[in-house]
Amino acid sequence: MTGPRVAIVGAGIIGLAIGWRLRQRGVSDLALLDSGEPGAWHVAAGMLAPGGESAFEQPALVRLLDEANERWPAFAAELGVDVGYDATGTLGLAMTADDLAEAARVWTRQKLPLLRPSELREREPALSPRVRAGVHAPTERQVDPRKVVAALRDRLADRIVAKRVEDLSEVDADVVVVAAGCGTAELTGLPVRPVKGQLVRLRGEPGLLRHVLDATVDGRHVYLVPRADGEIVVGATQEERTDHAITAGGVHELLHAALDVVPGLAELELVETTVGHRPGTPDNAPLLGPLDGDRRVVVAAGHHRNGVLLAPITADLIAALVADGHADPLLAQFAPGRLERTPPGKSRLGESESESKRESKRENERESESQNERESESQNERENERENEREKRPGRF
Ligand SMILES: Cc1cc2nc3c(=O)[nH]c(=O)nc-3n(C[C@H](O)[C@H](O)[C@H](O)COP(=O)(O)OP(=O)(O)OC[C@H]3O[C@@H](n4cnc5c(N)ncnc54)[C@H](O)[C@@H]3O)c2cc1C
């Protein structure tokens, strides 16, 4: 036996990637304990997009995301099987003048030159004539998270144990790595909150799209991730809710925006509607490193919208820490101790479970009211727009 006895709680994309790297570093006494509840990885689109707006004000997070992106080609190649890694890049798109003004803030910071509609359609002939402008982001790529997890599970099959951990004290190991996604809050008291995302999968002949499309459509955000086998992932809603309902409004919103960008999607088969929860943190940055007050416990959680992108770098950093005691300076910015904890087992804000549920219900009701308002506003806007179009093009209908 070599190295410490390590148990990883959670065999989602983060726990598995860490397990794989630990095994490569010679840690032989290794167990991954997983409750079997569906992880966010099963829902994730797999965009490897370090340029998102949420990180702009956090240089350390920008650096982590960029380094993660750089590590993906080698990580995918090392897995040795097809995990859908595709480097064609992403087209950022805007449909209206307002959409362009909003998207241009991000593109300018990314230093991406603006492309005309004709240039965009040269790259993607299926785009709607309504697309007003866009950019090509060559370093924003994609991978298929389901294939990545399958490949990692294959490598660690003899180490995965079906077990839900209720309390970290019940885990017998020298080091316990908590990589339980949204389940991390209950085990550690760290403020990891579930951020609901609904997503749909379409299927048609391969080749309708080549790039990932990331579009702002009448103020709404939608992305399309085309796979080589003809699947197109359309995502995703972002809701501060804990339920698992797939709603008519959510699916409508996604399909409406997606068909506005690529009208030809209307012919595709709708093969899956799905929902998951991103493990969000108050500052949108992950929690990486020892848990204050318990030297035995190392946290690797709270990856929010970027857990797929961040899997290779998280695995490298945490494996080096656990196997060799090497704390990379990058870790300092993401120490779990920067955020306040509540006693493990309690709900996220430290209230009683029932108060938390009541608050969550109130939140859902408030969100649902404002969603109805948004929907009726945008329906009016769409009506006006259709009216204008009819006026502009008499005889079309
Ligand atoms: C709609 C949607 C779209 C997304 N798109 C992208 C994207 O395009 N790009 C990207 O980079 N990221 C994306 N993400 C985010 C990404 O999916 C997550 O950040 C990532 O999956 C987090 O990985 P994880 O392993 O920490 O958690 P998970 O993938 O959630 O896995 C956690 C695992 O821990 C297990 N577990 C939980 N509690 C316990 C317990 N007490 N005991 C034992 N096991 C336990 C669960 O069963 C699960 O297997 C998306 C997420 C959603 C919801």
The ligand as an ORCA input file, in Angstrom:
! r2SCAN-3c Opt
* xyz 0 1
  C     -28.247     22.813    -16.608
  C     -26.771     22.751    -16.316
  C     -25.869     23.039    -17.324
  C     -24.492     23.031    -17.056
  N     -23.628     23.276    -18.090
  C     -22.297     23.296    -17.840
  C     -21.394     23.533    -18.909
  O     -21.794     23.709    -20.060
  N     -20.058     23.586    -18.603
  C     -19.582     23.377    -17.338
  O     -18.366     23.460    -17.132
  N     -20.433     23.109    -16.315
  C     -21.767     23.069    -16.539
  N     -22.633     22.818    -15.519
  C     -22.103     22.721    -14.134
  C     -21.550     21.332    -13.830
  O     -22.479     20.354    -14.193
  C     -21.256     21.242    -12.323
  O     -20.472     22.329    -11.900
  C     -20.496     19.931    -12.048
  O     -21.266     18.833    -12.440
  C     -20.126     19.820    -10.570
  O     -19.504     18.576    -10.412
  P     -19.508     17.805     -9.014
  O     -18.856     16.492     -9.247
  O     -18.989     18.699     -7.965
  O     -21.052     17.608     -8.684
  P     -22.110     16.617     -9.371
  O     -21.846     16.490    -10.818
  O     -23.449     17.129     -8.969
  O     -21.836     15.236     -8.649
  C     -21.985     15.091     -7.248
  C     -22.007     13.614     -6.888
  O     -21.985     13.489     -5.468
  C     -22.936     12.514     -5.057
  N     -23.349     12.865     -3.683
  C     -23.985     13.972     -3.251
  N     -24.172     13.937     -1.907
  C     -23.617     12.773     -1.491
  C     -23.492     12.147     -0.204
  N     -23.954     12.727      0.913
  N     -22.899     10.925     -0.118
  C     -22.409     10.314     -1.239
  N     -22.519     10.854     -2.473
  C     -23.105     12.066     -2.599
  C     -24.052     12.624     -6.081
  O     -24.791     11.422     -6.150
  C     -23.255     12.890     -7.369
  O     -22.897     11.682     -8.001
  C     -24.014     22.750    -15.752
  C     -24.916     22.415    -14.757
  C     -26.284     22.415    -15.025
  C     -27.250     22.026    -13.936
*
